[in-house]
């Protein structure tokens, strides 16, 4: 278990060394227990990073750091704080049960009177402009004349400039900007909680508009900027879902969305347009359904002529329109639109499901056949496969055993071995018939692969047969056939596939194969990670294969002797011998 006592043995050596260096350089600042077991700290590096760690006694229950490190679960900043916590633990234990308990922020706040609070606020405003602006925005409902959206847009703009370089925000900058935007989005949540929908709406508008500008000039490979925009759209949803919101506010949100959605940018840089459209759809019954239908028609016209995702967008908008017409009870118009758009997979599938529900299987198969024809004309094999899976379901429902077996067998083997469809195929036969059926299939595979010409050295008959028959032998628990199917030159990947089934049943046969693989792996290994992989496999073999200890220890010792200039290998293999 991960704890302050043992974390050094569980963290990669490189990260551990860097974290220890940070700790020794006293880079851990402001280490504080905010609530029982919840610790926060700032680690000074190329930037200041905030680390949070949750402890239960000495056990580490959770940790986080806002640095962009993605090479593993623990970064050097977390390690530095773990060292600091371990150092602080004895001092904390010695401290006073005699000392008065530390007062919390809330304790002190509740002791202040109104004049003391006003004095503090005036003092903070005098120290800097930013506090005053945040104060005014927080209480914007007290000033009807304030242009709240303008103020928040300027705030977001300033934050974006601070984390950009000549108008471009790099990968690391997106993390810092995302963190800086959290208080702005939290302000929207506080505003909704106070029923200050004017401020919340202004924040949502400012975030969506300004951050979309950032989105167009940044490296958002981590998804931070897109996430902020989605959070902004979520604010609109939260306002709309509030029981206290006035119809006038819902109309204002709808009008803003109605104005923004014709801008193709919302669709070109992600799914933001569709998310905004979903909000507009939820508001439409409270505003004017006709306005939403008109908006969809307008978007269909504006998106029809341009855009690299023209077909996808048009189909999505038509599906929105069909669903909305059905939701407001205009079934006849929805049916007409469905009939005119049967080339859209989801639309046709809806009709197929309706026919299946009515047990009109002939109609369902006719619709599926039409869908396959359209998909083949568009060269969409994935869509053809989806339609065929529906045909399989229809065959099962109507008791068409021949068709069911045909598709179940095809799906079981057309992309490697699919155990789900293999079981469906197997279950369609009586148990007494199955051995003959599967043996016929095995013999047909043997004949097919034997007759096939081999153009490449790597495409040997032995490897081809292993790839196709090993999953069947495993499914049928034919262990001896599986053993004899192993190619004469198996690699680690092949042995790992058969290991769970053959290691204990055929130890004498498996051990020589593993010795050859281990020797090859060790000869090719060139870094500690690869040495660790060899050592881990050796330990697994000693654990799983009876009578393997002496042979594996002998191999490890010979490799240590063979490579005296590989200290990392000697160290890792030395652990195998212990």
FENHU-V21759 format. One record per residue. RES is the residue in one letter. PSI is psi as a letter, one per 20 degrees, with the letter a starting at -180 (* if undefined). OMEGA is omega as a letter, one per 40 degrees, with the letter a starting at -180 (999 if undefined). BURIAL is # if it has 24 or more other C-alpha atoms within 12 Angstrom, else .. Layout:
# FENHU-V21759
res/psi/omega/burial
RES/PSI/OMEGA/BURIAL
RES/PSI/OMEGA/BURIAL
This chain:
# FENHU-V21759
res/psi/omega/burial
X/q/a/.
X/p/a/.
X/r/i/#
X/h/a/#
X/h/a/.
X/j/a/.
X/h/a/#
X/h/a/#
X/i/a/.
X/i/a/.
X/p/i/#
X/q/a/.
X/h/a/.
X/g/i/.
X/h/i/#
X/g/a/#
X/g/i/.
X/g/i/#
X/g/i/#
X/h/i/#
X/g/i/#
X/g/a/#
X/g/a/#
X/h/i/.
X/j/i/.
X/l/i/.
X/i/i/#
X/o/a/#
X/q/i/#
X/l/i/.
X/p/a/#
X/p/i/#
X/o/a/.
X/g/i/.
X/r/a/.
X/o/i/.
X/i/a/.
X/o/a/#
X/q/i/#
X/q/i/#
X/r/i/#
X/p/i/#
X/o/a/#
X/p/i/#
X/c/i/.
X/h/i/.
X/r/i/.
X/p/a/.
X/p/a/#
X/p/a/#
X/p/i/#
X/p/i/#
X/p/i/#
X/p/a/#
X/q/i/#
X/n/a/.
X/d/i/.
X/i/a/#
X/p/i/.
X/o/a/#
X/h/a/.
X/q/i/.
X/q/i/#
X/q/i/#
X/q/a/#
X/j/i/#
X/r/a/#
X/j/a/#
X/p/i/.
X/k/a/.
X/j/a/.
X/r/a/.
X/h/a/.
X/p/i/#
X/r/a/#
X/h/a/#
X/g/i/#
X/g/i/#
X/g/i/#
X/g/a/#
X/h/i/#
X/g/i/#
X/g/a/#
X/h/i/#
X/h/i/#
X/h/i/#
X/h/a/.
X/h/a/.
X/g/i/.
X/h/a/.
X/h/i/.
X/h/a/.
X/h/a/.
X/h/a/.
X/r/a/.
X/o/i/.
X/i/a/.
X/i/a/.
X/q/i/.
X/q/a/.
X/q/a/.
X/p/a/.
X/q/i/.
X/r/i/.
X/g/a/.
X/h/i/.
X/g/a/.
X/g/a/.
X/g/a/.
X/i/i/.
X/i/a/.
X/q/i/.
X/r/a/.
X/h/a/.
X/h/i/.
X/h/i/.
X/g/i/.
X/g/i/.
X/g/i/.
X/g/a/.
X/g/i/.
X/h/i/.
X/g/a/.
X/h/i/.
X/h/a/.
X/h/a/.
X/h/a/.
X/q/a/.
X/h/a/.
X/g/a/.
X/g/i/.
X/g/i/.
X/g/i/.
X/h/i/.
X/g/a/.
X/h/i/#
X/h/a/#
X/h/a/#
X/k/a/#
X/h/i/#
X/i/i/.
X/i/a/.
X/n/a/.
X/h/a/.
X/i/a/.
X/p/i/.
X/n/a/.
X/g/a/#
X/g/a/#
X/g/a/.
X/g/i/#
X/h/i/#
X/g/i/#
X/h/i/#
X/g/i/#
X/h/i/#
X/g/i/#
X/g/i/.
X/h/i/#
X/g/i/#
X/h/a/#
X/h/a/.
X/j/i/#
X/r/i/#
X/o/a/.
X/l/i/.
X/i/i/.
X/p/i/.
X/o/a/#
X/a/a/#
X/g/a/#
X/h/i/#
X/h/a/#
X/h/i/#
X/g/a/#
X/g/a/#
X/g/i/#
X/g/i/#
X/g/a/#
X/h/a/#
X/i/a/#
X/g/i/#
X/h/i/.
X/g/i/#
X/h/i/#
X/h/i/#
X/h/i/#
X/g/i/#
X/g/i/#
X/h/a/.
X/g/i/#
X/g/i/#
X/h/i/.
X/j/a/.
X/k/i/#
X/m/a/#
X/h/i/#
X/g/i/#
X/g/a/#
X/g/i/#
X/h/i/#
X/h/i/#
X/g/a/#
X/g/i/#
X/g/a/#
X/g/a/#
X/g/a/#
X/g/a/#
X/g/a/#
X/h/a/#
X/h/i/#
X/h/i/#
X/g/i/#
X/g/a/#
X/h/a/#
X/i/a/.
X/m/a/#
X/r/i/#
X/n/a/.
X/k/a/#
X/h/i/.
X/i/i/.
X/j/a/.
X/g/a/#
X/g/i/#
X/h/i/#
X/h/i/#
X/g/i/#
X/g/i/#
X/h/i/#
X/h/i/#
X/g/i/#
X/h/i/#
X/h/i/#
X/g/i/#
X/g/i/#
X/g/a/#
X/h/i/#
X/g/a/#
X/h/a/#
X/i/a/.
X/p/a/.
X/h/a/.
X/i/a/.
X/q/a/#
X/q/i/.
X/h/i/.
X/g/i/.
X/g/i/#
X/g/i/#
X/h/i/#
X/g/i/#
X/g/a/#
X/g/a/#
X/h/i/#
X/g/i/#
X/g/i/#
X/h/a/#
X/h/a/.
X/h/a/#
X/h/i/#
X/i/i/#
X/o/a/.
X/i/a/#
X/h/a/.
X/h/a/#
X/h/a/#
X/h/a/#
X/j/i/#
X/a/a/#
X/j/a/#
X/h/a/#
X/g/a/#
X/h/i/#
X/g/i/#
X/h/i/#
X/h/i/#
X/h/i/#
X/g/i/#
X/h/i/#
X/g/a/#
X/h/a/#
X/h/a/#
X/g/i/#
X/h/i/.
X/i/a/#
X/f/i/#
X/o/a/.
X/h/a/#
X/h/i/.
X/h/i/#
X/g/i/#
X/h/i/#
X/h/i/.
X/g/i/#
X/g/i/#
X/h/i/.
X/g/i/.
X/h/i/#
X/h/i/#
X/g/a/.
X/h/a/.
X/i/a/#
X/h/a/#
X/i/a/.
X/r/i/.
X/p/a/.
X/i/i/.
X/k/a/.
X/g/a/.
X/g/a/.
X/g/a/.
X/g/a/#
X/g/i/#
X/g/a/#
X/g/a/#
X/h/i/#
X/h/i/#
X/h/i/#
X/g/a/#
X/g/i/#
X/g/a/#
X/h/a/#
X/g/i/#
X/g/i/#
X/h/a/.
X/h/a/.
X/j/i/.
X/j/a/.
X/m/a/.
X/h/a/.
X/g/i/.
X/h/i/.
X/g/a/#
X/g/i/.
X/g/a/.
X/h/i/#
X/g/a/#
X/h/a/.
X/i/a/.
X/l/a/#
X/i/i/#
X/i/i/#
X/p/a/#
X/g/a/#
X/h/i/#
X/g/i/#
X/h/a/#
X/h/i/#
X/g/i/#
X/h/i/#
X/g/a/#
X/h/i/#
X/g/i/.
X/h/i/.
X/g/i/#
X/h/i/.
X/j/a/.
X/k/i/.
X/m/a/.
X/h/i/#
X/g/i/.
X/g/i/.
X/g/a/#
X/h/i/#
X/g/i/.
X/g/i/#
X/g/i/#
X/g/i/#
X/h/i/#
X/h/i/#
X/g/a/#
X/g/i/.
X/g/a/.
X/h/i/#
X/h/i/.
X/h/i/.
X/i/a/.
X/l/i/.
X/n/a/.
X/h/i/.
X/h/i/.
X/h/i/#
X/g/i/#
X/g/i/#
X/g/i/.
X/h/a/#
X/h/i/#
X/h/i/#
X/h/i/#
X/h/i/#
X/g/a/#
X/g/i/#
X/g/i/#
X/h/i/#
X/g/a/#
X/h/a/.
X/j/i/.
X/k/i/.
X/n/a/.
X/h/a/.
X/g/i/.
X/g/i/#
X/g/a/#
X/h/a/#
X/g/a/#
X/h/i/#
X/g/i/#
X/g/i/#
X/g/a/#
X/h/i/#
X/h/a/#
X/i/a/#
X/i/i/.
X/m/a/.
X/b/a/.
X/o/i/#
X/o/a/.
X/h/a/.
X/g/a/.
X/h/i/#
X/g/a/#
X/h/i/.
X/g/i/#
X/g/a/#
X/g/a/#
X/i/a/.
X/i/i/#
X/q/i/.
X/q/a/.
X/h/a/.
X/h/a/.
X/h/a/.
X/g/a/.
X/g/i/.
X/h/a/.
X/g/a/.
X/h/i/#
X/h/i/.
X/g/i/.
X/g/i/.
X/g/a/#
X/h/i/.
X/h/i/.
X/g/i/#
X/g/a/.
X/g/a/.
X/g/a/.
X/h/i/.
X/h/a/.
X/i/a/.
X/p/i/.
X/q/a/.
X/o/a/.
X/h/a/.
X/q/a/.
X/h/a/.
X/i/a/.
X/m/a/.
X/q/i/.
X/g/a/#
X/g/a/#
X/h/i/#
X/g/i/#
X/h/i/#
X/g/a/#
X/h/a/#
X/h/a/#
X/h/a/#
X/g/i/#
X/h/i/#
X/g/i/#
X/h/i/#
X/g/a/#
X/h/a/.
X/j/i/.
X/l/i/.
X/m/a/.
X/h/a/#
X/g/i/.
X/h/i/.
X/g/i/#
X/g/a/#
X/i/i/.
X/i/a/#
X/p/i/#
X/q/a/#
X/i/a/.
X/l/a/.
X/q/i/#
X/a/a/.
X/h/a/#
X/g/a/.
X/g/a/#
X/h/i/#
X/h/i/.
X/h/a/.
X/i/a/#
X/g/a/#
X/h/a/.
X/h/a/#
X/i/a/#
X/g/a/#
X/h/a/.
X/h/a/.
X/m/a/#
X/g/a/#
X/h/i/.
X/h/a/#
X/h/a/#
X/g/i/#
X/h/i/#
X/g/a/#
X/h/i/#
X/g/i/#
X/g/a/.
X/g/a/#
X/g/i/#
X/g/i/#
X/g/i/.
X/g/a/#
X/g/a/#
X/h/a/.
X/i/a/.
X/q/a/.
X/j/i/.
X/r/a/.
X/h/a/.
X/g/i/.
X/h/i/.
X/g/i/#
X/h/i/#
X/g/i/#
X/g/a/#
X/g/a/#
X/h/i/#
X/h/i/#
X/g/i/#
X/h/a/#
X/g/i/#
X/g/i/#
X/h/a/#
X/h/a/.
X/h/a/.
X/o/a/#
X/p/i/.
X/j/a/.
X/i/a/#
X/g/a/#
X/g/a/.
X/g/a/#
X/g/i/#
X/h/i/#
X/g/i/.
X/g/i/#
X/g/a/#
X/h/a/#
X/h/i/.
X/h/i/#
X/g/a/#
X/h/a/.
X/h/a/.
X/m/a/.
X/i/a/.
X/j/i/.
X/m/a/.
X/h/a/.
X/g/i/#
X/g/a/#
X/h/a/#
X/g/a/#
X/g/a/#
X/h/i/#
X/h/i/#
X/h/i/.
X/h/a/#
X/i/a/#
X/*/999/.
